[in-house]
Amino acid sequence: MKILAIDTSCDETAVAVTEGTKILSNIVWSQASLHAKWGGVVPSIAKREHEERINWVIEKALKKAFPKSHFIGHQLLVTNIDAVAVTVGPGLAIALEVGIKKAKELSIKFNKPFIPVNHVEGHLLSPLARPGISKQINNSGLNIKNLDFPVLGVVTSGGHTEVVWIKTLGDYKIIAQTSDDALGESLDKAARLLDFGYPGGEILEINARQGNPYAFDLPIPMLGREKEMYFSYSGLKAAFVRLVKEVSSKKDLTPKDISNLAASYQHVAFTHFIRVLDYLLKSNKYSTKNILAGGGVMANGTLRKMLRQVAKKNNLKVLVPYSKRLNTDNAAMIGVAAYFRFKRKEILKPKELAKVDRIPRAKVDEPFAWER
């Protein structure tokens, strides 16, 4: 089962070819440098860049997946693709529509089944992806064949901070989520305060490695209120703004000061996430053996270490993508999620595509509008 998968949910134009859970190609064109001077994603620029690059990214993904195959037409769609998948939400509305339009076009032109995918489901299932040129499964030794359900899923990214109960593939329930900023968004905002640029989460992590996480006192969000099962980062961000102003008003910030500020913020942000997760695990409401962990922030080494520590304390194993590249937005995870949707017969025929539309605020535990 070979799937051409497309993701244009934000500022990366991503296309992949997958076969089951195996990745044959995974191409990502990032727009980050174009948005950097604005300090965040500019929707009109994102749409324009998706439109200009999507055909090129599709061609590159297909050529990498099938270097010796015969191509048909100017879109270079390989004849042995079995279906077309695309992210329909959540995401930036005018960015989503570019990928959806292209996927519809290919599905109709080549009479291929169309598979709509939730972006968060892609992150949740990214640890199940396998490399196409190796027998290696992933760094935890688990795969779908020996993964006991139910499992707990965590997604930490620029737009999402969620804990999801996965009763089985396709049966999801959000049990904890952010009430304001997502974890990745929070880290990027802290990075901008320290003049790290955009996106700054990765640079914040690099600086934090050189700093003391206890150098500055910052409040742990919702301390003592973990049972409410919400994450909140707006208060921490406001406290960090005050702290940076206070420290910089007394003297010029040294590289050590900046590293200590970065380490202190990152530590408290992650501590909040882990405290809520630990409370959930100790509640015994959700019995499982494994945690699936995806999303861009999960590439952070410190967060991974803290997650594994709390999992070990609760006798659980953590399953993360075999490559950190699969943590950030990509189309391979969409292809993997699409494969399981195909097996559940959650597909559409080309003649049914008129009802498919973007869903910017789609929830992973809710059916798409046309499925209700």
C-alpha positions in Angstrom: 0.0 0.0 0.0 1.9 3.1 -1.3 0.6 6.5 -0.3 1.6 9.9 -1.6 1.1 12.2 1.5 1.0 16.0 1.6 1.2 18.4 4.6 0.9 22.1 4.3 -0.5 22.8 7.7 1.8 25.7 8.6 5.1 26.9 7.2 6.6 23.7 5.7 5.7 22.3 2.4 6.0 18.6 3.0 5.5 15.6 0.7 6.3 11.9 1.4 5.8 8.5 -0.1 5.1 5.7 2.4 4.4 2.0 2.1 2.5 0.8 5.2 4.5 2.3 8.0 7.7 2.4 5.9 9.0 5.7 4.6 10.2 5.6 1.0 10.8 9.4 0.9 10.1 12.4 3.1 10.8 15.9 1.6 10.3 19.1 3.6 10.7 22.6 2.2 10.9 25.0 5.2 9.8 28.6 5.0 11.3 29.5 8.4 13.9 31.9 7.0 11.2 33.9 5.2 9.1 34.4 8.3 12.0 35.1 10.6 12.0 38.8 10.2 8.4 39.0 11.2 8.9 36.9 14.4 6.3 34.4 13.4 4.4 32.9 10.5 2.7 35.3 8.1 -0.3 33.5 6.5 -0.2 35.2 3.1 3.5 34.4 2.7 2.9 30.8 3.8 0.2 30.3 1.2 2.2 31.9 -1.6 5.3 29.8 -0.8 3.2 26.6 -0.6 1.7 27.3 -4.0 5.1 28.1 -5.6 6.9 25.0 -4.2 4.3 22.2 -3.9 4.8 20.7 -7.4 8.6 20.8 -7.0 8.3 19.0 -3.6 5.9 16.4 -5.0 8.3 15.7 -7.9 11.3 15.4 -5.6 9.5 13.0 -3.2 8.3 10.8 -6.0 11.7 10.7 -7.7 13.4 9.7 -4.4 10.8 7.0 -3.7 10.8 5.6 -7.2 14.1 6.5 -8.9 13.6 4.0 -11.7 9.9 4.3 -12.2 8.1 5.8 -15.1 6.4 9.2 -14.5 3.2 10.3 -16.1 2.1 13.9 -16.8 3.6 17.2 -15.7 2.8 16.4 -12.0 5.1 13.4 -12.3 2.6 11.1 -10.4 4.0 7.6 -10.3 1.6 4.9 -11.7 2.1 2.6 -8.7 0.8 5.1 -6.1 -2.3 3.5 -4.5 -3.8 6.5 -2.7 -3.3 10.2 -2.0 -3.4 11.6 1.6 -3.4 15.1 2.9 -3.6 17.0 6.2 -7.1 18.7 6.4 -6.5 20.2 9.9 -5.7 21.5 12.4 -3.5 24.2 11.0 -3.3 27.5 9.3 -6.4 27.8 7.1 -5.0 29.3 3.9 -2.0 27.0 4.1 -4.1 23.9 4.6 -6.1 24.7 1.5 -3.1 24.6 -0.8 -2.3 21.0 0.1 -6.0 19.9 0.0 -6.5 21.5 -3.4 -3.4 19.7 -4.8 -4.4 16.3 -3.2 -7.9 16.6 -4.7 -6.5 17.4 -8.1 -4.2 14.3 -8.1 -6.9 12.1 -6.7 -9.4 13.1 -9.4 -6.9 13.1 -12.3 -5.4 9.7 -11.6 -8.6 8.2 -10.0 -6.9 7.4 -6.7 -8.5 7.0 -3.2 -8.4 10.2 -1.1 -7.4 9.9 2.6 -8.0 13.0 4.8 -5.7 13.0 7.9 -5.7 14.9 11.2 -2.3 16.6 11.7 -2.3 15.7 15.4 -3.0 12.0 14.6 0.1 12.2 12.4 2.2 13.4 15.3 0.7 10.7 17.6 1.5 7.9 15.2 4.9 9.2 14.1 6.8 6.8 16.5 5.3 3.9 14.5 7.1 5.0 11.3 10.0 2.8 10.0 12.9 3.7 7.7 12.5 2.4 4.2 16.2 1.2 3.7 16.7 -0.5 7.0 15.3 -3.3 9.2 15.6 -1.0 12.2 12.2 -0.2 13.7 13.0 2.7 16.0 15.0 3.5 19.0 12.7 1.8 21.5 12.4 -1.6 19.8 8.6 -1.4 19.7 6.3 -1.4 16.6 2.6 -1.7 15.8 2.8 -5.5 15.9 3.9 -5.8 19.6 2.3 -2.5 20.8 -0.3 -3.3 23.4 -3.4 -1.1 23.4 -4.6 1.1 25.0 -1.6 3.5 25.0 -1.1 7.1 26.1 -0.1 9.6 23.5 1.6 13.0 24.1 2.0 15.7 21.5 4.2 18.7 22.2 4.7 21.1 19.3 4.4 24.8 18.4 0.6 24.6 18.1 -0.4 21.7 20.3 0.2 20.4 23.8 -2.0 17.4 24.4 -2.2 14.1 26.2 -4.4 11.7 24.3 -5.9 8.3 25.4 -5.5 5.9 22.5 -7.9 3.1 23.1 -6.9 1.7 19.7 -5.9 3.2 16.4 -8.6 5.6 15.4 -10.2 5.7 18.8 -8.9 8.8 20.6 -9.8 10.9 23.6 -8.0 14.2 24.6 -7.6 14.0 28.4 -5.3 17.0 28.9 -4.6 20.0 26.8 -3.3 23.6 26.9 -5.7 26.4 27.9 -3.6 29.0 26.2 -0.1 28.8 24.6 1.3 25.5 23.4 4.6 24.4 24.8 6.5 25.0 21.6 4.9 28.4 21.1 5.9 29.3 24.7 9.5 28.3 24.1 9.6 30.3 20.9 8.3 33.4 22.7 10.9 33.0 25.4 13.6 32.7 22.7 12.5 35.9 21.1 12.8 37.7 24.4 16.4 36.6 24.4 16.9 37.7 20.8 17.4 34.2 19.5 15.2 34.9 16.5 12.4 32.7 15.0 11.9 29.9 15.3 13.9 30.0 18.5 13.1 26.8 20.5 16.1 24.9 19.2 18.4 27.8 19.9 16.9 28.1 23.4 17.7 24.4 24.0 21.3 24.9 22.8 21.8 27.8 25.2 20.0 26.0 28.0 22.6 23.2 27.9 25.2 25.7 29.1 23.1 27.2 31.8 21.9 26.5 35.4 18.2 25.6 35.4 17.9 26.9 39.0 19.8 30.2 38.5 16.5 32.2 38.4 13.3 31.7 40.2 10.2 31.3 38.0 6.8 30.1 39.0 5.7 26.6 38.0 2.3 27.1 36.3 -0.8 25.7 38.0 1.3 24.4 40.9 -1.0 22.2 43.1 -3.7 22.3 40.4 -2.5 19.4 38.3 -5.8 17.5 38.7 -7.4 20.1 36.5 -5.6 18.4 33.6 -4.7 21.6 31.7 -1.4 23.1 30.6 -1.0 26.9 30.8 2.0 28.9 29.7 0.8 32.4 29.4 1.5 33.2 33.1 5.0 31.8 32.9 5.7 33.8 29.8 4.6 37.0 31.5 6.8 36.2 34.5 9.7 35.6 32.2 9.1 39.0 30.5 9.4 40.7 33.9 12.4 38.6 34.9 14.3 39.5 31.7 13.5 43.2 32.1 14.6 43.1 35.7 17.9 41.4 35.1 18.8 43.5 32.0 17.9 46.8 33.8 20.7 46.1 36.3 23.4 45.2 33.9 24.2 44.1 30.3 23.3 40.5 29.9 26.4 38.3 29.7 26.4 35.0 27.7 26.2 33.2 31.0 23.1 35.2 32.1 21.4 34.4 28.8 22.2 30.6 29.2 20.9 30.7 32.7 17.7 32.5 31.7 17.2 30.0 28.9 17.8 27.0 31.2 15.6 28.4 33.9 12.7 29.0 31.5 13.0 25.6 29.8 13.2 23.7 33.0 10.0 25.3 34.5 8.1 24.9 31.2 9.0 21.2 31.1 8.4 20.7 34.8 4.9 21.9 34.4 4.2 19.5 31.6 5.8 16.5 33.4 3.9 17.3 36.7 0.5 17.2 35.0 1.5 14.0 33.2 2.8 12.4 36.4 -0.5 13.2 38.2 -2.4 11.6 35.4 -0.3 8.4 35.5 -0.6 8.2 39.3 -4.4 8.6 39.1 -4.6 5.0 37.7 -7.5 6.1 35.5 -5.6 5.2 32.3 -3.8 1.9 32.6 -1.1 1.3 29.9 2.4 0.0 29.3 3.5 2.5 26.7 3.6 6.2 25.8 3.7 7.4 22.2 5.5 10.8 22.1 5.5 13.1 19.0 5.7 16.7 18.0 8.6 19.2 17.5 9.3 19.9 21.1 9.8 16.1 21.7 13.1 16.4 19.8 14.4 18.3 22.8 16.9 16.1 24.7 16.0 17.5 28.1 12.3 16.9 27.7 12.9 13.4 26.4 15.0 12.7 29.5 12.4 14.0 31.8 9.6 12.1 30.0 11.6 8.8 30.3 12.2 9.4 34.0 8.5 9.9 34.8 7.6 6.9 32.6 10.2 4.7 34.3 8.8 5.8 37.7 5.4 4.6 36.5 6.8 1.4 34.9 6.1 2.6 31.4 8.1 2.6 28.2 8.4 5.7 25.9 8.2 5.3 22.1 9.5 8.2 20.1 10.2 8.6 16.3 13.4 6.8 15.1 14.6 10.2 13.7 14.2 13.6 15.3 13.3 14.9 11.8 10.0 13.0 12.3 9.2 15.1 15.3 8.8 18.3 13.4 6.1 18.8 10.8 6.5 16.4 7.9 4.4 14.3 5.5 5.7 10.9 6.4 3.7 10.9 9.6 0.7 11.8 7.6 1.3 8.8 5.3 1.6 6.5 8.3 -1.6 7.8 9.8 -3.3 7.5 6.3 -2.3 3.9 6.1 -4.2 3.0 9.2 -7.1 5.1 8.1 -7.1 3.2 4.8 -7.2 -0.1 6.8 -10.2 1.3 8.7 -11.8 2.2 5.3 -11.8 5.9 6.2 -11.3 6.9 2.6 -13.1 8.9 0.0 -13.6 8.3 -3.7 -12.7 11.0 -6.2 -16.3 11.8 -6.8 -16.9 12.5 -3.1 -14.3 15.2 -2.7 -16.6 18.2 -3.0 -17.5 17.8 0.7 -13.9 17.9 1.9 -12.7 21.2 3.2 -10.0 22.5 5.6 -10.7 22.3 9.3 -8.3 24.7 11.0 -9.4 23.8 14.5 -9.9 20.1 14.0 -9.7 17.9 17.1 -8.1 14.5 17.0 -10.9 12.9 19.0 -13.7 14.3 16.8 -14.8 13.0 13.4 -14.3 15.2 10.3 -17.4 17.3 9.5 -18.3 15.1 6.5 -18.1 11.9 8.7 -20.7 13.1 11.2 
